Amino acid sequence: MSPARNAKDIPVTSDWAASLTPRLAQFAAVARHEHVTRAAGELGIPQSTLSRAITRLESDLGVALFARRGRTVSLTPAGRTFLASAERALAAVEQAAESVRADADPAKGKVAFGFLHTLGWETVPGLIRAFRADHPGVRFALVQNYGEAMLERLRAGDLDLCLTSPVPDAPDLVSRRLDEQRLRLVVPDDHPLASRRRVRLSEAADEHFVTLERGYGMRRILEALCAEAGFTPRVAFEGEEAETIRGLVAAGLGVALLPPPAVPRPGVRELTVTAPRAVREIGLAWLAGRPDTPPVAAFKAFLLSRRGRLLSG
């Protein structure tokens, strides 16, 4: 039976997981067989190695886990308590391992994929449908958000890939430009410009703009294009979603610069902007240096193959 240790000799709490985890399976095997030699045979290690590991475990914990009777052992009350927790811990590790193995399965794995709200109506469903024609078992965890929020989730490991705009330029990310969308000046259908098909952005210099909040890629694009056109937009209302912005325009609360709608919206006119060139680039981004699982690699290759026709169906 191992002697109790002074509290200062016991590893601090933050070290327990690293210290104990490799020995939990050894302890559980001995408890299951009640025999060190048979447990060593199951584990494929020398009996002496296993004996020393169990003795060290008891020493680290400061309690006797087994009562020895010749070649057999039996659990002490402390050992029974520890075994219950050890089995739960081992089951949790096995479940976690099975989960990550399943996510990496080439045929049935998972892709965590982020994309802009404005790509969620038609573009992303069409892309996933086309990809799953050849990879029917691959699962997707889909996240819709604005660009900066998605990049943060990419950095945090919550996403494998994301479609975003503007295309990010950061040392910790890899990005590829895939396509571009023409942006339109959206005006109420009773607006003086509503009878026009084309307009220069400078013609809207005196208008009130309805736009997305700061932090959204479209907000940065609007401010950059207005600066190129020679003015600073006067922002009357801010929102978080393009179709809400269109609704505010239809209500006569201002004009907006937006990508094309998935479905035509009544109450507004969408005008082609002739100058400056009003487009937003759509790109694919992922975290630099992180290895891809087979399903992520396959979906990434599929998206990169759609360069220049990502938005065309």
C-alpha positions as CSV (number, residue, x, y, z in Angstrom):
1,M,0.0,0.0,0.0
2,S,1.4,3.4,-1.0
3,P,2.1,6.0,1.7
4,A,0.2,9.2,1.6
5,R,2.1,12.1,0.1
6,N,2.4,15.7,1.4
7,A,0.0,18.0,-0.4
8,K,2.8,20.1,-1.8
9,D,4.1,17.0,-3.6
10,I,0.9,16.4,-5.5
11,P,0.8,17.8,-9.0
12,V,-1.2,21.0,-9.3
13,T,-4.7,20.8,-10.8
14,S,-3.7,22.0,-14.2
15,D,-1.2,19.2,-14.5
16,W,-3.6,16.4,-13.5
17,A,-4.9,15.7,-17.0
18,A,-1.5,15.4,-18.6
19,S,-0.2,13.3,-15.6
20,L,-3.1,10.9,-15.3
21,T,-4.7,10.4,-18.7
22,P,-2.1,8.0,-20.2
23,R,-2.5,5.7,-17.1
24,L,-6.3,5.6,-16.9
25,A,-6.5,2.8,-19.4
26,Q,-3.8,0.8,-17.6
27,F,-5.6,1.3,-14.2
28,A,-9.0,0.2,-15.8
29,A,-7.4,-2.9,-17.3
30,V,-6.0,-4.0,-14.0
31,A,-9.3,-3.3,-12.2
32,R,-11.1,-5.3,-14.9
33,H,-8.8,-8.4,-14.7
34,E,-7.9,-8.1,-11.0
35,H,-4.6,-9.4,-12.1
36,V,-1.6,-7.4,-13.2
37,T,-0.1,-10.1,-15.5
38,R,-3.3,-10.7,-17.4
39,A,-3.9,-6.9,-17.7
40,A,-0.4,-6.5,-19.1
41,G,-1.0,-9.2,-21.6
42,E,-4.2,-7.4,-22.8
43,L,-2.3,-4.1,-23.0
44,G,0.7,-5.6,-24.7
45,I,3.2,-4.3,-22.3
46,P,5.6,-6.0,-19.8
47,Q,4.1,-6.9,-16.4
48,S,6.9,-5.0,-14.6
49,T,6.1,-1.8,-16.6
50,L,2.4,-2.0,-15.7
51,S,3.2,-2.7,-12.0
52,R,5.5,0.4,-11.9
53,A,2.8,2.5,-13.6
54,I,0.1,1.5,-11.1
55,T,2.5,2.1,-8.2
56,R,3.3,5.6,-9.6
57,L,-0.4,6.4,-10.1
58,E,-1.1,5.5,-6.4
59,S,1.9,7.6,-5.3
60,D,0.7,10.6,-7.3
61,L,-2.8,10.3,-6.0
62,G,-1.6,9.6,-2.4
63,V,-4.0,6.7,-1.9
64,A,-4.0,2.9,-2.4
65,L,-6.2,1.9,-5.3
66,F,-5.6,-1.8,-5.0
67,A,-5.3,-4.3,-2.2
68,R,-2.7,-7.0,-3.2
69,R,-3.2,-10.7,-2.4
70,G,-0.5,-12.7,-4.0
71,R,-0.8,-12.4,-7.8
72,T,-4.3,-11.0,-7.7
73,V,-5.5,-7.5,-6.7
74,S,-8.8,-6.0,-5.7
75,L,-10.0,-2.5,-5.7
76,T,-10.0,-0.5,-2.5
77,P,-13.0,1.8,-1.7
78,A,-10.9,4.7,-3.1
79,G,-10.1,2.5,-6.2
80,R,-13.8,1.9,-6.8
81,T,-14.5,5.6,-6.6
82,F,-11.6,6.4,-9.0
83,L,-12.6,3.6,-11.4
84,A,-16.1,5.1,-11.9
85,S,-14.6,8.4,-12.9
86,A,-11.8,6.8,-15.0
87,E,-14.3,4.8,-17.0
88,R,-16.4,8.0,-17.7
89,A,-13.2,9.8,-18.7
90,L,-12.1,7.0,-21.0
91,A,-15.6,6.8,-22.6
92,A,-15.5,10.6,-23.2
93,V,-12.1,10.3,-24.9
94,E,-13.3,7.4,-27.0
95,Q,-16.4,9.4,-28.0
96,A,-14.4,12.4,-28.9
97,A,-12.0,10.3,-31.0
98,E,-14.9,8.6,-32.8
99,S,-16.4,12.1,-33.5
100,V,-13.3,13.5,-35.0
101,R,-12.7,10.3,-37.0
102,A,-16.3,10.5,-38.3
103,D,-15.8,14.2,-39.3
104,A,-12.7,13.3,-41.2
105,D,-14.3,10.4,-43.0
106,P,-13.8,11.1,-46.8
107,A,-17.3,9.8,-47.6
108,K,-19.3,10.9,-44.6
109,G,-17.2,13.6,-42.9
110,K,-18.2,17.1,-42.0
111,V,-17.4,20.6,-43.4
112,A,-18.0,23.7,-41.3
113,F,-18.7,26.3,-44.0
114,G,-19.4,30.0,-43.5
115,F,-20.9,32.4,-46.0
116,L,-22.5,35.8,-46.4
117,H,-26.2,36.3,-45.9
118,T,-26.6,37.5,-49.5
119,L,-25.2,34.2,-50.8
120,G,-27.6,32.0,-48.8
121,W,-30.7,32.2,-50.9
122,E,-29.5,30.6,-54.1
123,T,-25.7,30.5,-54.4
124,V,-24.8,28.3,-51.5
125,P,-27.6,25.8,-51.8
126,G,-26.8,25.4,-55.4
127,L,-23.1,24.8,-54.7
128,I,-23.8,22.2,-52.0
129,R,-26.3,20.4,-54.3
130,A,-23.6,20.3,-57.0
131,F,-20.9,19.1,-54.7
132,R,-23.1,16.4,-53.1
133,A,-23.8,14.9,-56.5
134,D,-20.3,13.3,-56.2
135,H,-20.1,13.3,-52.4
136,P,-23.6,12.4,-51.2
137,G,-22.6,11.5,-47.7
138,V,-20.6,14.6,-46.7
139,R,-22.3,16.6,-44.0
140,F,-22.3,20.4,-43.6
141,A,-22.4,22.7,-40.6
142,L,-23.5,26.0,-42.1
143,V,-22.9,29.5,-40.7
144,Q,-24.3,32.7,-42.2
145,N,-22.7,35.9,-40.9
146,Y,-21.0,39.1,-42.1
147,G,-17.4,38.9,-43.2
148,E,-15.4,40.0,-40.1
149,A,-17.4,37.7,-37.8
150,M,-16.8,34.7,-40.1
151,L,-13.0,35.4,-40.2
152,E,-12.9,35.5,-36.4
153,R,-14.7,32.1,-36.3
154,L,-12.3,30.8,-38.9
155,R,-9.4,31.8,-36.7
156,A,-11.1,30.3,-33.7
157,G,-11.4,26.9,-35.5
158,D,-15.2,27.0,-35.7
159,L,-15.1,27.1,-39.5
160,D,-13.1,25.2,-42.1
161,L,-13.9,27.5,-45.0
162,C,-15.8,30.7,-45.7
163,L,-17.1,32.6,-48.7
164,T,-16.7,36.3,-47.9
165,S,-16.2,39.8,-49.3
166,P,-14.0,41.8,-49.5
167,V,-11.4,39.1,-50.1
168,P,-9.3,39.1,-46.9
169,D,-5.6,39.9,-47.0
170,A,-4.1,38.7,-43.7
171,P,-0.9,36.8,-42.9
172,D,-2.7,34.1,-41.0
173,L,-5.3,33.4,-43.7
174,V,-5.2,32.0,-47.2
175,S,-7.7,33.5,-49.6
176,R,-8.6,33.1,-53.3
177,R,-10.7,35.4,-55.4
178,L,-13.5,33.3,-57.0
179,D,-16.0,35.7,-58.6
180,E,-17.4,39.2,-58.5
181,Q,-20.9,40.7,-58.2
182,R,-22.0,43.9,-59.9
183,L,-23.6,46.3,-57.3
184,R,-26.7,48.3,-58.0
185,L,-28.0,51.6,-56.7
186,V,-31.4,50.8,-55.2
187,V,-33.9,53.6,-55.2
188,P,-37.7,53.8,-54.3
189,D,-39.8,53.3,-57.4
190,D,-41.1,56.9,-57.1
191,H,-37.6,58.4,-56.9
192,P,-36.5,60.9,-59.6
193,L,-33.8,58.4,-60.7
194,A,-36.3,55.5,-60.9
195,S,-36.9,56.0,-64.6
196,R,-33.2,55.6,-65.4
197,R,-31.5,52.3,-66.1
198,R,-27.9,53.5,-65.5
199,V,-26.5,56.1,-63.2
200,R,-23.2,57.5,-62.0
201,L,-22.8,57.1,-58.3
202,S,-21.9,60.8,-57.9
203,E,-25.6,61.5,-58.9
204,A,-26.6,60.1,-55.5
205,A,-24.2,62.4,-53.6
206,D,-27.0,64.4,-52.0
207,E,-29.1,61.3,-51.1
208,H,-29.5,59.7,-47.7
209,F,-28.2,56.2,-47.7
210,V,-29.6,53.1,-46.0
211,T,-26.7,50.7,-45.5
212,L,-25.3,47.8,-43.4
213,E,-23.6,48.5,-40.1
214,R,-19.9,49.1,-39.7
215,G,-17.9,45.9,-39.8
216,Y,-19.9,44.6,-42.8
217,G,-17.9,44.2,-46.0
218,M,-20.7,46.0,-48.0
219,R,-20.3,49.1,-45.7
220,R,-16.6,49.3,-46.4
221,I,-17.3,48.9,-50.2
222,L,-19.9,51.6,-50.1
223,E,-17.6,54.1,-48.4
224,A,-14.7,53.3,-50.7
225,L,-16.8,53.7,-53.9
226,C,-18.4,56.9,-52.6
227,A,-15.0,58.3,-51.9
228,E,-13.9,57.4,-55.4
229,A,-17.0,59.2,-56.7
230,G,-16.0,62.3,-54.7
231,F,-18.4,62.3,-51.7
232,T,-19.0,60.8,-48.3
233,P,-22.4,59.0,-48.0
234,R,-24.9,60.5,-45.6
235,V,-26.1,57.4,-43.7
236,A,-29.7,57.7,-42.5
237,F,-30.4,54.1,-41.4
238,E,-28.2,51.0,-40.7
239,G,-29.2,47.4,-40.7
240,E,-27.8,43.9,-40.6
241,E,-29.4,42.2,-43.7
242,A,-29.7,43.2,-47.3
243,E,-33.3,42.5,-47.8
244,T,-34.2,44.6,-44.8
245,I,-32.2,47.4,-46.4
246,R,-34.3,47.0,-49.6
247,G,-37.5,47.2,-47.5
248,L,-36.3,50.5,-46.0
249,V,-35.6,51.8,-49.5
250,A,-39.0,50.8,-50.7
251,A,-40.5,52.7,-47.8
252,G,-38.8,55.9,-49.1
253,L,-36.2,56.2,-46.3
254,G,-33.2,56.5,-48.6
255,V,-31.2,54.8,-51.3
256,A,-28.8,51.8,-51.1
257,L,-25.9,50.2,-52.9
258,L,-26.5,46.4,-52.9
259,P,-25.8,43.2,-54.8
260,P,-28.6,41.9,-56.9
261,P,-31.6,40.3,-55.0
262,A,-32.4,36.7,-55.3
263,V,-36.0,37.6,-56.0
264,P,-37.1,41.0,-57.4
265,R,-38.4,43.3,-54.6
266,P,-41.5,45.4,-55.3
267,G,-41.3,49.1,-54.5
268,V,-37.7,49.6,-55.7
269,R,-35.7,50.1,-58.9
270,E,-32.3,48.6,-59.3
271,L,-30.0,50.9,-61.4
272,T,-26.7,49.9,-63.0
273,V,-23.8,52.0,-61.7
274,T,-21.6,53.1,-64.6
275,A,-18.9,55.0,-62.6
276,P,-17.0,54.1,-60.6
277,R,-16.9,50.4,-61.4
278,A,-19.2,49.1,-58.6
279,V,-18.5,45.5,-57.9
280,R,-17.7,43.3,-54.9
281,E,-15.3,40.5,-55.0
282,I,-16.3,37.1,-53.5
283,G,-13.4,35.0,-52.2
284,L,-12.8,31.7,-50.4
285,A,-10.7,31.9,-47.2
286,W,-9.2,29.4,-44.8
287,L,-6.7,29.4,-42.0
288,A,-3.1,29.1,-43.1
289,G,-1.2,26.1,-42.0
290,R,-4.2,24.0,-40.8
291,P,-4.3,20.6,-42.5
292,D,-7.6,19.8,-44.2
293,T,-9.6,16.7,-43.5
294,P,-10.5,14.8,-46.7
295,P,-14.1,16.2,-47.0
296,V,-12.8,19.7,-46.4
297,A,-10.1,19.3,-49.0
298,A,-12.6,17.9,-51.5
299,F,-15.1,20.8,-51.0
300,K,-12.2,23.4,-51.2
301,A,-11.1,21.9,-54.5
302,F,-14.7,22.0,-55.7
303,L,-15.1,25.7,-54.8
304,L,-11.8,26.6,-56.4
305,S,-12.8,24.9,-59.6
306,R,-15.8,27.3,-59.8
307,R,-13.6,30.3,-60.2
308,G,-15.3,32.8,-62.5
309,R,-18.6,31.0,-62.4
310,L,-19.3,30.8,-58.6
311,L,-22.4,33.0,-58.9
312,S,-23.7,31.7,-62.2
313,G,-25.2,28.5,-61.0
